[in-house]
């Protein structure tokens, strides 16, 4: 059974490519949820647990790194990556 877009597993580190990637497209809902949580001032640990599905108590370093890099990528998409979405998405 396929996971919903809101429940996808995330990589330890988000992509850093200067173009939108397939991973980015698959995780757009995750990125939006991260942006919403940041705008609401949510605690990063709670966001890592609920949005990224990482156990912060067991993997604090991984959780922090994943949260930081995915939030940075979400912000990059709002400033630059959205152009690739408007052009039809990630190159295949």
MIDRENBA-164088 format. One line per 10 residues: number of its first residue (from 0); their letters; for each residue x, y, z of N, C-alpha, C. Coordinates in nm, 3 decimals, always signed. Layout:
// MIDRENBA-164088
NUM	A	X/Y/Z/X/Y/Z/X/Y/Z; ...
***
This chain:
// MIDRENBA-164088
0	XXXXXXXXXX	+0.084/-0.118/+0.000/+0.000/+0.000/+0.000/+0.089/+0.125/+0.000; +0.058/+0.221/-0.081/+0.136/+0.342/-0.095/+0.103/+0.441/+0.017; +0.209/+0.507/+0.068/+0.190/+0.606/+0.174/+0.133/+0.734/+0.115; +0.053/+0.805/+0.195/+0.002/+0.933/+0.150/+0.115/+1.035/+0.151; +0.097/+1.144/+0.079/+0.200/+1.247/+0.070/+0.233/+1.306/+0.206; +0.140/+1.303/+0.299/+0.165/+1.359/+0.433/+0.241/+1.262/+0.522; +0.256/+1.138/+0.479/+0.321/+1.037/+0.564/+0.443/+0.974/+0.501; +0.504/+1.040/+0.404/+0.623/+0.986/+0.341/+0.743/+0.991/+0.435; +0.828/+0.890/+0.427/+0.954/+0.895/+0.500/+1.042/+1.001/+0.437; +1.128/+1.061/+0.518/+1.218/+1.164/+0.467/+1.362/+1.116/+0.476
10	XXXXXXXXXX	+1.444/+1.172/+0.389/+1.587/+1.145/+0.393/+1.648/+1.216/+0.514; +1.766/+1.173/+0.553/+1.835/+1.239/+0.665/+1.866/+1.384/+0.633; +1.892/+1.411/+0.506/+1.924/+1.546/+0.460/+1.844/+1.573/+0.333; +1.785/+1.691/+0.324/+1.709/+1.729/+0.205/+1.804/+1.757/+0.088; +1.754/+1.749/-0.035/+1.837/+1.779/-0.151/+1.891/+1.923/-0.147; +2.003/+1.941/-0.214/+2.062/+2.075/-0.224/+2.085/+2.116/-0.369; +2.033/+2.038/-0.462/+2.050/+2.067/-0.604/+1.992/+2.204/-0.637; +2.051/+2.272/-0.735/+2.000/+2.405/-0.773/+1.874/+2.400/-0.859; +1.818/+2.281/-0.874/+1.692/+2.262/-0.947/+1.600/+2.175/-0.862; +1.473/+2.180/-0.891/+1.376/+2.096/-0.824/+1.404/+1.950/-0.857
20	XXXXXXXXXX	+1.395/+1.863/-0.759/+1.422/+1.721/-0.780/+1.293/+1.639/-0.768; +1.300/+1.516/-0.809/+1.188/+1.426/-0.791/+1.153/+1.411/-0.643; +1.256/+1.406/-0.558/+1.234/+1.399/-0.413/+1.154/+1.521/-0.368; +1.192/+1.639/-0.417/+1.118/+1.760/-0.381/+0.971/+1.749/-0.419; +0.946/+1.704/-0.540/+0.807/+1.691/-0.585/+0.728/+1.595/-0.496; +0.791/+1.485/-0.458/+0.724/+1.387/-0.373/+0.696/+1.443/-0.233; +0.778/+1.537/-0.190/+0.769/+1.587/-0.053/+0.712/+1.729/-0.043; +0.641/+1.774/-0.145/+0.584/+1.909/-0.140/+0.491/+1.929/-0.019; +0.412/+1.830/+0.013/+0.323/+1.841/+0.129/+0.406/+1.854/+0.257; +0.513/+1.778/+0.267/+0.602/+1.788/+0.383/+0.659/+1.929/+0.393
30	XXXXXXXXXX	+0.706/+1.982/+0.282/+0.762/+2.117/+0.281/+0.657/+2.221/+0.324; +0.536/+2.206/+0.275/+0.430/+2.301/+0.313/+0.399/+2.291/+0.462; +0.395/+2.171/+0.514/+0.369/+2.153/+0.657/+0.482/+2.214/+0.740; +0.606/+2.200/+0.694/+0.719/+2.262/+0.765/+0.709/+2.414/+0.765; +0.673/+2.470/+0.651/+0.657/+2.615/+0.642/+0.546/+2.664/+0.733; +0.434/+2.593/+0.736/+0.323/+2.629/+0.824/+0.365/+2.624/+0.970; +0.435/+2.518/+1.007/+0.480/+2.503/+1.145/+0.577/+2.614/+1.183; +0.668/+2.649/+1.092/+0.763/+2.757/+1.120/+0.690/+2.890/+1.137; +0.592/+2.914/+1.052/+0.515/+3.038/+1.062/+0.438/+3.046/+1.194; +0.398/+2.931/+1.245/+0.325/+2.925/+1.372/+0.417/+2.925/+1.493
40	XXXXXXXXXX	+0.549/+2.918/+1.468/+0.645/+2.916/+1.578/+0.649/+2.784/+1.653; +0.616/+2.676/+1.584/+0.614/+2.544/+1.648/+0.755/+2.499/+1.687; +0.762/+2.423/+1.794/+0.889/+2.368/+1.842/+0.943/+2.269/+1.740; +1.071/+2.280/+1.707/+1.129/+2.195/+1.603/+1.119/+2.048/+1.638; +1.126/+2.013/+1.766/+1.118/+1.873/+1.806/+0.981/+1.814/+1.776; +0.878/+1.891/+1.803/+0.742/+1.845/+1.774/+0.722/+1.831/+1.623; +0.777/+1.925/+1.548/+0.766/+1.920/+1.402/+0.841/+1.800/+1.347; +0.960/+1.774/+1.399/+1.036/+1.657/+1.354/+0.958/+1.529/+1.380; +0.891/+1.525/+1.494/+0.814/+1.405/+1.528/+0.690/+1.390/+1.442; +0.613/+1.498/+1.428/+0.483/+1.486/+1.362/+0.489/+1.499/+1.210
50	XXXXXXXXXX	+0.579/+1.580/+1.160/+0.587/+1.602/+1.015/+0.690/+1.510/+0.949; +0.807/+1.498/+1.013/+0.914/+1.418/+0.954/+0.913/+1.273/+1.002; +0.833/+1.244/+1.104/+0.818/+1.108/+1.157/+0.950/+1.052/+1.209; +1.024/+1.137/+1.281/+1.150/+1.095/+1.340/+1.138/+1.102/+1.492; +1.182/+0.998/+1.559/+1.179/+0.993/+1.705/+1.295/+1.078/+1.758; +1.263/+1.195/+1.807/+1.365/+1.291/+1.851/+1.442/+1.238/+1.972; +1.377/+1.163/+2.058/+1.444/+1.109/+2.176/+1.549/+1.005/+2.137; +1.520/+0.925/+2.037/+1.613/+0.820/+1.994/+1.718/+0.870/+1.895; +1.681/+0.967/+1.811/+1.771/+1.016/+1.706/+1.774/+1.169/+1.703; +1.822/+1.232/+1.808/+1.816/+1.379/+1.814/+1.898/+1.448/+1.706
60	XXXXXXXXXX	+2.015/+1.396/+1.675/+2.099/+1.459/+1.573/+2.036/+1.446/+1.434; +1.988/+1.328/+1.403/+1.922/+1.306/+1.274/+1.797/+1.392/+1.263; +1.720/+1.399/+1.371/+1.597/+1.477/+1.370/+1.627/+1.624/+1.344; +1.726/+1.678/+1.414/+1.760/+1.820/+1.399/+1.811/+1.849/+1.257; +1.899/+1.762/+1.207/+1.955/+1.780/+1.072/+1.844/+1.771/+0.966; +1.757/+1.673/+0.980/+1.648/+1.658/+0.883/+1.555/+1.779/+0.887; +1.521/+1.822/+1.007/+1.433/+1.939/+1.021/+1.497/+2.063/+0.960; +1.623/+2.089/+0.994/+1.692/+2.209/+0.943/+1.702/+2.207/+0.791; +1.746/+2.093/+0.735/+1.769/+2.089/+0.590/+1.638/+2.088/+0.511; +1.536/+2.021/+0.563/+1.408/+2.020/+0.492/+1.338/+2.156/+0.500
70	XXXXXXXXXX	+1.350/+2.224/+0.613/+1.293/+2.357/+0.622/+1.368/+2.454/+0.530; +1.498/+2.442/+0.525/+1.577/+2.527/+0.434/+1.537/+2.500/+0.289; +1.517/+2.373/+0.256/+1.476/+2.339/+0.119/+1.337/+2.393/+0.090; +1.248/+2.383/+0.186/+1.112/+2.438/+0.168/+1.120/+2.587/+0.139; +1.204/+2.657/+0.212/+1.220/+2.801/+0.189/+1.282/+2.829/+0.053; +1.378/+2.746/+0.011/+1.440/+2.762/-0.120/+1.334/+2.747/-0.229; +1.245/+2.650/-0.212/+1.140/+2.629/-0.312/+1.051/+2.752/-0.323; +1.021/+2.817/-0.211/+0.935/+2.936/-0.218/+1.004/+3.053/-0.287; +1.136/+3.053/-0.287/+1.211/+3.163/-0.348/+1.261/+3.133/-0.490; +1.292/+3.006/-0.516/+1.353/+2.971/-0.644/+1.289/+2.849/-0.712
80	XXXXXXXXXX	+1.273/+2.742/-0.637/+1.229/+2.615/-0.694/+1.090/+2.616/-0.753; +1.006/+2.709/-0.708/+0.869/+2.714/-0.762/+0.871/+2.736/-0.913; +0.977/+2.801/-0.963/+0.985/+2.825/-1.108/+0.986/+2.693/-1.184; +1.058/+2.595/-1.130/+1.060/+2.463/-1.194/+0.920/+2.401/-1.191; +0.847/+2.421/-1.083/+0.710/+2.370/-1.077/+0.623/+2.433/-1.185; +0.640/+2.564/-1.204/+0.561/+2.634/-1.306/+0.597/+2.588/-1.447; +0.720/+2.540/-1.464/+0.764/+2.490/-1.595/+0.733/+2.342/-1.614; +0.661/+2.284/-1.520/+0.623/+2.144/-1.538/+0.686/+2.048/-1.440; +0.764/+2.097/-1.346/+0.821/+2.010/-1.244/+0.967/+1.978/-1.266; +1.011/+1.880/-1.192/+1.152/+1.839/-1.196/+1.184/+1.776/-1.331
90	XX	+1.306/+1.801/-1.382/+1.345/+1.737/-1.507/+1.353/+1.585/-1.487; +1.311/+1.511/-1.587/+1.313/+1.364/-1.576/+1.402/+1.305/-1.681
***
